[in-house]
Amino acid sequence: MSPAAPRGPRQPPMERVRAAFAARAGSETAARIPAGYVRLGRVVLVRWPAALRPHFSFLAGELASVLGAETVLRVAGPVDGELRTPRVELLFGETTETEVVEHGIRWRFDAARLMFAAGNRTERERAGRLVHPGQKVVDLFAGIGYFAIPAARLGGAARVVAVDRNPVAVAYLEENARLNRVADRVEPLVGDNRTVPLPTGEADHVFLGYLPSALPWVERAVPLLARAGGDLHVHTVADSRGAVAAAEGQVERAVEAAGGTLLGRPRGREVKPYGPGRTHVVVDVRVRPGRC
């Protein structure tokens, strides 16, 4: 018997979908399918143009089959409002609840009702590594626990006060705290972080993870820091050219306007692109509340 011919490289998932679609609609139409998608556990997010709508059902079924996914959601527009609610439509499947595991942390959420930015994966882990055992943390935009859970699980924080005004997000935050066995150290609060009562003069870290800019909340965050000083982690968006330097300057001015004293130079880093010509930046800075 002659030896079997060696197999060629396996086609990427979307190329396999294109090949199946080309047999149905022609190669020219198949070429219009974008190559990208985001896998969030059992749910897949796609950005398919409306021109392909007559074929959505077929394409979504093929993609789910290729990836072994249960659900396909199409991103139908930008996130909506201050709660940053996704605008999606269900193309395939029934359940939109899913679970993602990153760096040993389990995240459970409803992908049709809550955002989960895959591009922030490194930042979520980094947030946990910034915290040291026994420290106190406040997360002003906690969501499902993006920074609060790593702070407790990876950093060993003694107490994490996690605030969000979206009750759906807070319900998953509570569930994720239980899943990751940190519920005894994470305190979820539903409400507007500008008015909900928060502990002042205690926090070693305050996370401000809101886009397009958390700068307006620096004034709220500074009094929460420990009297000897603590760290702010401020997320914002800046023009891509000189984004880090621009964000550092903005945070420095915001701290000074809030009556805080800088205990070190702001240190910014790029997180990910944020639309054409814009970059998501996080700035870490050590601050003492009040003037010297």
C-alpha positions as CSV (number, residue, x, y, z in Angstrom):
1,M,0.0,0.0,0.0
2,S,1.4,3.4,-0.9
3,P,1.8,5.9,1.9
4,A,-1.0,8.5,2.4
5,A,-0.4,11.9,1.0
6,P,0.6,14.5,3.6
7,R,-2.2,16.8,4.6
8,G,-1.9,20.4,3.8
9,P,-2.2,23.2,6.3
10,R,-5.7,23.4,7.9
11,Q,-7.7,26.4,6.6
12,P,-8.5,29.2,9.0
13,P,-12.2,29.0,10.2
14,M,-13.4,31.9,8.1
15,E,-11.8,30.5,5.0
16,R,-13.7,27.3,5.5
17,V,-16.9,29.3,5.8
18,R,-16.0,31.2,2.6
19,A,-15.4,28.0,0.7
20,A,-18.8,26.6,1.7
21,F,-20.5,29.9,0.9
22,A,-18.7,30.2,-2.5
23,A,-20.3,27.0,-3.6
24,R,-23.6,28.5,-2.8
25,A,-23.3,32.1,-3.8
26,G,-20.2,32.4,-5.9
27,S,-16.6,33.4,-5.0
28,E,-17.2,37.1,-5.7
29,T,-19.9,37.3,-3.0
30,A,-18.0,35.0,-0.7
31,A,-15.0,37.4,-0.8
32,R,-17.1,40.1,0.9
33,I,-17.2,38.2,4.2
34,P,-14.8,39.9,6.7
35,A,-12.1,37.6,8.0
36,G,-12.4,38.7,11.6
37,Y,-14.5,37.4,14.5
38,V,-14.3,37.4,18.3
39,R,-14.7,34.1,20.2
40,L,-16.1,34.6,23.8
41,G,-16.5,31.0,25.1
42,R,-19.5,29.5,23.4
43,V,-20.5,32.8,21.8
44,V,-19.0,34.3,18.6
45,L,-19.2,38.0,17.6
46,V,-19.0,39.0,14.0
47,R,-19.2,42.3,12.1
48,W,-20.8,41.3,8.8
49,P,-22.0,44.0,6.4
50,A,-25.8,44.5,6.0
51,A,-25.4,43.6,2.3
52,L,-24.9,40.0,3.3
53,R,-28.2,39.9,5.4
54,P,-30.0,37.4,3.0
55,H,-27.2,35.0,3.8
56,F,-26.8,35.6,7.6
57,S,-28.6,32.4,8.6
58,F,-26.4,30.2,6.4
59,L,-23.2,31.9,7.3
60,A,-23.8,31.9,11.0
61,G,-24.7,28.2,10.9
62,E,-21.5,27.4,9.0
63,L,-19.4,29.4,11.4
64,A,-20.9,27.9,14.5
65,S,-20.3,24.4,13.0
66,V,-16.7,25.2,12.1
67,L,-15.9,26.7,15.5
68,G,-18.1,24.4,17.6
69,A,-19.9,27.4,19.0
70,E,-23.4,27.6,20.3
71,T,-24.3,31.2,19.4
72,V,-23.4,33.8,16.8
73,L,-24.1,37.4,17.4
74,R,-23.7,40.2,14.9
75,V,-22.4,43.6,16.1
76,A,-25.1,46.0,14.8
77,G,-23.6,49.3,16.0
78,P,-21.5,51.0,18.7
79,V,-22.1,50.4,22.3
80,D,-25.0,52.4,23.7
81,G,-25.1,55.0,26.4
82,E,-23.2,55.4,29.7
83,L,-23.9,51.8,30.6
84,R,-22.1,50.8,27.4
85,T,-24.7,48.3,26.4
86,P,-23.8,46.2,23.2
87,R,-25.9,46.6,20.1
88,V,-26.1,43.1,18.7
89,E,-28.5,40.8,16.8
90,L,-28.8,37.1,17.3
91,L,-28.0,35.2,14.1
92,F,-27.7,31.7,15.4
93,G,-28.4,29.8,18.6
94,E,-30.5,30.6,21.6
95,T,-28.5,31.4,24.7
96,T,-26.3,34.4,24.9
97,E,-24.8,33.7,28.3
98,T,-21.2,32.5,28.1
99,E,-18.1,32.0,30.1
100,V,-14.5,33.0,29.3
101,V,-11.4,31.8,31.2
102,E,-8.4,34.1,31.3
103,H,-5.3,33.7,33.5
104,G,-7.2,31.2,35.7
105,I,-10.1,33.6,36.2
106,R,-13.6,32.6,35.1
107,W,-15.8,35.4,33.7
108,R,-19.5,34.6,33.2
109,F,-21.7,37.2,31.5
110,D,-24.5,37.7,28.9
111,A,-22.7,38.8,25.7
112,A,-26.0,40.3,24.3
113,R,-26.4,42.6,27.3
114,L,-22.8,43.3,28.5
115,M,-19.5,44.3,27.0
116,F,-16.4,42.1,27.3
117,A,-13.5,43.6,25.4
118,A,-11.2,40.8,24.3
119,G,-8.5,43.4,23.6
120,N,-8.3,44.3,27.3
121,R,-7.1,40.8,28.3
122,T,-3.5,41.8,29.2
123,E,-4.8,44.9,31.1
124,R,-7.1,42.8,33.2
125,E,-4.3,40.6,34.3
126,R,-1.9,43.6,34.8
127,A,-4.5,45.2,37.1
128,G,-4.4,42.2,39.3
129,R,-0.6,42.1,39.4
130,L,-0.4,45.8,40.5
131,V,-2.2,45.0,43.7
132,H,-0.4,43.4,46.7
133,P,-1.7,41.1,49.4
134,G,-3.7,42.9,52.1
135,Q,-4.3,46.1,50.1
136,K,-7.6,47.9,49.8
137,V,-9.0,48.6,46.3
138,V,-11.9,50.7,44.9
139,D,-13.2,50.0,41.4
140,L,-15.4,52.9,40.2
141,F,-16.5,51.2,37.0
142,A,-16.6,47.5,38.0
143,G,-18.8,46.0,35.4
144,I,-18.7,42.2,35.8
145,G,-15.5,42.5,37.8
146,Y,-12.9,43.3,35.1
147,F,-10.4,44.7,37.6
148,A,-12.1,43.9,40.9
149,I,-11.8,40.1,40.5
150,P,-8.1,40.1,39.4
151,A,-7.3,42.5,42.3
152,A,-8.7,40.0,44.7
153,R,-7.8,36.7,43.0
154,L,-4.3,37.5,41.5
155,G,-3.3,40.4,43.8
156,G,-4.7,39.1,47.1
157,A,-6.4,42.4,48.0
158,A,-8.0,42.3,51.5
159,R,-11.0,44.4,50.4
160,V,-12.3,45.4,47.0
161,V,-15.2,47.8,46.8
162,A,-16.7,47.4,43.3
163,V,-19.2,50.0,42.1
164,D,-21.4,49.9,38.9
165,R,-24.7,51.5,38.1
166,N,-25.8,48.6,35.8
167,P,-27.7,46.0,37.9
168,V,-27.2,43.3,35.2
169,A,-23.4,43.8,35.4
170,V,-23.4,43.8,39.2
171,A,-25.4,40.5,39.3
172,Y,-22.7,38.9,37.2
173,L,-20.0,40.5,39.3
174,E,-21.5,38.8,42.4
175,E,-21.6,35.5,40.5
176,N,-18.0,35.9,39.2
177,A,-16.8,36.7,42.8
178,R,-18.4,33.4,43.9
179,L,-17.0,31.4,40.9
180,N,-13.5,32.7,41.7
181,R,-13.8,32.2,45.4
182,V,-13.3,35.8,46.4
183,A,-16.8,36.8,47.4
184,D,-15.6,37.3,51.0
185,R,-13.3,40.1,49.8
186,V,-15.3,41.7,47.0
187,E,-18.1,44.1,48.0
188,P,-20.4,44.8,45.0
189,L,-22.4,48.1,45.0
190,V,-25.2,49.0,42.6
191,G,-25.4,52.8,42.0
192,D,-23.9,55.9,40.5
193,N,-20.3,56.1,41.7
194,R,-20.7,59.9,41.9
195,T,-23.2,59.6,44.7
196,V,-23.0,56.2,46.3
197,P,-21.3,56.2,49.7
198,L,-17.6,55.0,49.5
199,P,-14.8,54.7,52.1
200,T,-12.6,57.8,52.0
201,G,-8.9,57.9,52.9
202,E,-8.4,54.2,52.7
203,A,-7.7,52.9,49.2
204,D,-4.3,51.7,48.0
205,H,-5.6,51.5,44.4
206,V,-8.5,53.1,42.6
207,F,-9.4,51.8,39.2
208,L,-11.1,54.2,36.7
209,G,-11.8,51.9,33.7
210,Y,-14.3,54.0,31.7
211,L,-14.0,55.0,28.0
212,P,-13.8,57.2,26.1
213,S,-12.5,58.9,29.2
214,A,-12.4,58.5,33.0
215,L,-10.7,61.9,33.5
216,P,-13.9,63.5,34.9
217,W,-13.9,61.0,37.7
218,V,-10.4,61.8,39.0
219,E,-11.9,64.4,41.3
220,R,-14.1,61.6,42.8
221,A,-11.2,59.2,43.1
222,V,-8.6,61.3,44.8
223,P,-10.3,61.6,48.2
224,L,-10.7,57.8,48.3
225,L,-7.0,57.2,48.4
226,A,-5.1,56.4,51.6
227,R,-3.9,59.5,53.4
228,A,-0.2,58.5,52.9
229,G,-0.9,58.0,49.2
230,G,-2.2,55.5,46.8
231,D,-2.4,54.7,43.1
232,L,-4.9,55.8,40.5
233,H,-5.3,53.8,37.3
234,V,-7.0,56.1,34.8
235,H,-8.3,55.0,31.4
236,T,-8.8,57.4,28.5
237,V,-8.6,57.8,24.8
238,A,-6.1,60.1,22.9
239,D,-5.0,60.8,19.4
240,S,-2.6,58.0,18.4
241,R,0.3,60.3,17.6
242,G,1.7,61.1,21.0
243,A,-1.1,59.3,22.8
244,V,0.8,58.3,25.9
245,A,2.4,61.7,26.6
246,A,-0.9,63.4,26.0
247,A,-2.8,61.1,28.4
248,E,-0.1,61.5,31.1
249,G,-0.4,65.3,30.9
250,Q,-4.2,65.1,31.1
251,V,-4.1,62.9,34.2
252,E,-1.5,65.2,35.9
253,R,-3.7,68.2,35.3
254,A,-6.8,66.4,36.5
255,V,-5.1,65.3,39.8
256,E,-3.9,68.9,40.5
257,A,-7.4,70.2,39.8
258,A,-8.8,67.6,42.2
259,G,-6.5,68.9,45.0
260,G,-4.2,65.9,45.0
261,T,-0.4,65.9,45.3
262,L,1.6,63.9,42.8
263,L,4.0,61.5,44.5
264,G,5.6,60.4,41.2
265,R,5.5,61.0,37.5
266,P,2.4,59.6,35.7
267,R,3.2,56.5,33.7
268,G,1.1,55.7,30.7
269,R,0.9,52.7,28.4
270,E,-1.1,51.9,25.3
271,V,-3.8,49.3,25.8
272,K,-5.3,48.9,22.2
273,P,-6.4,50.9,19.2
274,Y,-9.7,52.7,19.7
275,G,-11.0,53.5,16.3
276,P,-9.2,55.4,13.4
277,G,-6.4,57.5,14.7
278,R,-7.3,57.0,18.4
279,T,-5.6,54.9,21.1
280,H,-6.9,53.5,24.4
281,V,-4.3,54.5,27.1
282,V,-4.1,53.8,30.8
283,V,-2.2,56.0,33.1
284,D,-0.9,54.9,36.5
285,V,0.0,57.6,39.0
286,R,0.7,57.7,42.7
287,V,-1.2,60.4,44.5
288,R,-1.7,61.8,48.0
289,P,-5.1,63.4,48.7
290,G,-4.7,67.1,49.6
291,R,-1.9,69.6,49.1
292,C,1.5,69.2,50.7
